[in-house]
Amino acid sequence: MRLAHRSSAIALATALLLSACATTKAVSPAQVSAETRAAARDVETAASALEAEERASPAALVSKVDIPYEKFVLANGLTTIVHTDRKAPIVGVTLYYHVGSRNEPRGKTGFAHLYEHLFFGGSSNVPDFDVPLDAAGSTSSNGSTSYDRTNYVETVPTGALPLAMFLESDRMGHLLPAVTQDKLDKQRGVVQNEKRQGDNQPYGLVEYALNEGLLPVGHPYRHTTIGSMADLDAATLTDVRAWFTDHYGPNNAVLVLSGDIDAATAKPLVEKWFGQIPRGPEVAPVSAGPVTLPAPIHREIADQVPLLYLSRNWTGPGLNDADAPALQVGMDILGGLASSRLDNELVRGQQLAVGVTASAQIEESVSFLGMAMQVKPGVDRAKANAAFDKVLADFLRDGPTEDEVRRSVVSTLSEEIGGLERVGGFSGKGATLAEGQAYSNDPAKYKHDLAAMAALTPDQIKAAMNKWLSRPVYALDVVPGERTMDGAKLGGWGDEDKTPAPRPDPKKPAPALPPAPKISAPPVAPVGALAFPAMERTTLSNGIPVVLARRTAVPKLVLTMDFDAGYAADALDTPGTQGLMLSMLDQGTATLDATGIAEAQERLGASISIDGSLDTSSATLTALTDNLGPSLDLLADVVRHPAFAPSEVERVKAQAEASLSQTLSSPPALARRALGAALYGAHPYAQPNDGLGQAATLAALTPDALKAAHDKWLRPDLARITVVGDVSMDQLKPLLERAFGNWQAPATPAPVKPLAAPITAGKPRIVLIDRPHSPQSVILAGRVLPITGRTPDTEPLQLANDVLGGGFLSRLNKDLREEKGWSYGVYSGVSKPIGPSAFTLSAPVQSDRTGAAIKAIMADMTAYPAAKPITDEEFQRVTDGAIRQLPNLFETNGQVAGAISQNDRLGRPGDYYVTLAAKYRAIGKPTVAAAATQFLRPQGLVFVIVGDRKVVEPQLKGLGLPIEIQQAPAAQDGAGDESQ
C-alpha cells in the first residue's frame, strides 16, 4: 500500500489492544453516595427496560444489509459490477486484479506489491496518476496488495468518473512503455522503506515467524506480501514487465462502480475506455490449502518489546469453505468481543493479561487462526501459559452459549450495516462486491455469509472450532530483549540458502517497447454546490445543547457527547488523570459491571467508545435506530455513574502502565510524545497527546482522584451533544431527556484550562532518542505558530501546506519518497486546537539517510515559495482538489458528526462547509505564497529523531543545530517471569 498498512496476519501482535474493559462485581447502591443512589434507581429501571425491550433479530438485520447490483462482462473478459446509490454526487471506483503474493514463484517475492506501487508511477498517457485525480477532488485514491489480490480504489465526484475510467484503462492497457529503470529503482526503494517501517515496530517480526512456523517452504501463503529485500534488489526491468503481462489483463480483473451511477450509463463508458484492451494470458490457479502440523511446535523470539507475548496459531480453511462463518464467529467469541472468553478470564478475571485477542484471518484458499495474550508484568509465565490454554480447552469442550452467538452475530451485522454508508474505498460497498466476484464468482457472497452466520447454532460453532483448533498448535512467544532476527533477511521463499533462485543477468537491457496510442484525458464536469445536511438545534432541560443532522441512508446513527476537557485538562490535575478516568467509564457503574456493559452493547448492536484529545473528552455511541432507547440509557449509565471500584482502578491502571510501556517502545509514538513536550514546554498542550501521562504520575492516581476528575470535568455545563443519522428530533429529544435531562451541574464553577498561557519551549535543536538496532529513523519536526484553531481565514495556510507536505503529491513527499526513495511517506500539517496551533512534519527514513533527509527537508522549505514559487499546476491541483472533494468528505454519519463537532469547538458558523468552496475560489496564488512565507519556514523547527545513535549521530554534524541525546526506554525486565 501507499499508506502505512501491513498484512493483517500481523494483527495478533501489533493490533493487540491493551484492553480497557474490566469485569467487576457490581457495586451495590449501599456503597455509593446518596446522589448516586438516587440516580441508580433511574438506571435500574432503564436496565430492566433494556432487557425487556424488543431488539432487532439477526434475521431482521440480515435483511437490511443489501447492495443491489447489475453485472456485465466485456468481450475481453473484464467483469463490471454497478451499484446505484444516489445519496451523494460521488462514485466509488474499485478495481481488483486477481493476483497477489500467493502467485509469486521463488525469487520473485514482493513482485505483486512492487507492481502496486509502479501502477501509481504513470502510464503512457498519464505522467503521474495522482495529479489529475487530486485536482479532480478524488478521495481514497490508494492501492493495496494481499495474498490473493491487488486492488485500486478512488472515490471521485460524478463529473470526474470519465477521467477515472481513462486513468484506470491507461494503466491497464498502456502501462509498460512508461515503466522505466529509473521508476523501478525509485519504487523499489520506497517498498524497501515500507518494509523497514513495518519491521521497526514492536512485534514487527511476528508475521515472518508465524508464516515460517505454520507453512512449509513452497506453500503459496508462506512468504509475506512485502517480500524479501534480496528478491526486490534482484528484480530487473525485464522481470517486472513479464510479471505485468502475465497477470494484469482485463480477464483477470473486476471493476466495480458504486454510487451516483447506473448500469445504463456505465456500460458505454466502460466499453469506451476498456473495450479495446486485449485479453491477457489466463492466470494459472494456485494450489494451496491449510496445513496440519505433524506435532505441536513452540518457538521463542526476542524483540525490543515491553511485554511478554504468547500466541497459539493454526491454519484453517479458505473463505469458500462451509466452516468459514462458524470459525469467524467462534474466534470472535473466544477473543474478539469485548466480552470474549479470553477477556473475561485472563484480563478481567484472573488479571494475568493486559491484552488479549483471537481472530480468523480468512483468505481465499487458507485462513490464519490465532489467539494471543500480552502478559501482565510480574505474572509467572508458566501460570499464564496454563491459563491461556485452559480457556481454549474449556471453550472447545463446552462450546459457546446461545447468547454469545447472538451477541457476536448482532455485532457483526451492525458493523455491516454501518459499512453500507461508504460506496468506495477499501471497505465500502464496491470492495464487498468485488471480493465476492473475484473469490467466489458471486458479488452477493457477503449476503450468503451473513445469512449463514445468523443461522449458526452453538453446536455448529463448537464442531468447527474443534475440527480446526484441536490439531497440533504452533505456539509463538515474543520475549522482551535484544532483537536477534534480522527483518532484512526475512519475507522470502525460505530456502534461499539451499536452493538459490535463478537470477537473470541484471546488465542485459530490457528490449524497447513500441509506443502506446496517444489518448487524451476527458474533461471533468463542474461539481455542484455542497449539500451539507440540514441541522436542527435544541437544548435539554438542564442546558445541554443538542444538534441533529438527519440522514436516512442506513438505519443507524452516531451520537457524540463532547466535554470541554481533554488531555490538556491534566495541566490542572495529575498527568494521566483524564485518560485513566475516561478508561474507567465503561469498567463498571452503580448497576452494571464491565462485562454487563460489553454484553449489553453486543446484544443491541451498539458501540460505545470513550476517547480524548488535547481539547475534548468524548463518549461516542453508534447505535441501530431500532435500539436507540436502550442504547442511550446504557450510554447515560456509563457517562454519569462510573463506579471507580478500587480493585478495578488498580487493574485498569496496570493496563494503562502496560500501554505506556508499549507506547514508549514504538518509535513514532515515542517521537510524538517527545515533540509535544519540546514544542509546548509548560503549556497545557505539552501533555502527552496519548493521555497516558508519565509512569510515576500514573502509578500515583487513586480512585478518589479519578472520581474527583469525573465530577470536575464531565458535567452537563461542559457538554454538548451531536447526533447524525436516521432519527427525527421528535424521536430523539424525549430519549435524551430521559437519559441526560435530569443531570444537574454541581454548584462549583466550571473549570477553565489555561490555554492562553505563554509558550516556554526551548530553542530550536535536534533531540536524538537512541534506539539501537533500528533499521529506520523516525524524524518528527515542528514549531508553534502565532495562531489558534479559532483564528479565522486560515484556508490559504491549508492550501500552502498541501503544496509543501499535505498530501501524496506534496513537495516533501515527492522529494524524499518518489525521487530519492528514502522514505515510505513524508507528511506535514497544521493542527487546529482551541489554543496555539503547531506546524509539524513526519519523515520516517532509512537510517543511513537521516542527516541527508533533514538537509533535504530544510532545503525544500527554504526554497518555498521564493526560490521555487508555487506553480500553476500545484495551485490548480490543491485548490480544485479542495473544492471538488467536498462532497466526498461527508459520506458517513461519523464524518458529518465530526465536522459539526469541530465547527462548534472552533466557533465556526454552521454553514462553514457550505461556504468553503467560495472561500477557496477567492484565494489567489499570492495569498497562498504569503501564508507559506509567514508560517512554513524551516527557522525555529525542533527536530526529534528516534533511531540508532551510532548510525545517526555522525550524520547530524554540520546541520547547525544543537544536539540533545536521550535514551529510549529499555524493554522491561519484569514484563513476565521467564520460568517455565
HUUR-V888477 format. One line per field, one symbol per residue. burial: + if it has 16 or more other ideal C-beta (glycine too) atoms within 10 Angstrom, else -. Layout:
burial: ???
This chain:
burial: ++---++-++++++-+-+++++++-++-+--+---+--++-++--++--+----++-+--++-++-+-+----+-++++++++++--+++++++++++++++++-+++++++++++++++++++++-+++++++++++++++++++++++++++++++++++++++++++++++++-++---++-++++++++++++++++++++++++++++++---++++++++++++++--+++-++++++-++++++++++++++++-+--+--++--++--+--+--+----+-++-+-------+++++++++++++++++++-+-+++++++++++++++++++++++++++++++++++++++++++++++++++++++-+-+--++-++--++--+---++---+++++++++++-+++++++++++-+++++++++++++--+++++-++-+++-+-+-+++-++--++-+-+++++++++-+---+--+++++-+----+--------+-----+--+--+-+--+--+-+--+----+---+-++++++-++++++++++++++++++++++++++++++++++++++++++++++++++++++++-+-++++++++++++++++++++++++++++++++++--++-++++++++++++++++++++++++++++++--+++++++++++---++--+-+-+++-++-+++++-++++++++++-+--++-++-++++++---------+-+-+-+-+--+-++++++--++++++++++++-+++----+++++++++++++++++++++++++-++++++++++++++++++++++++++++-+++-++-+++-++--++----+---++-+++++++++++++++++++++++++++-++-+----+--++--+--+-+-+++-++--++-+--+++++++++-+++-++----+------++-++--+++---
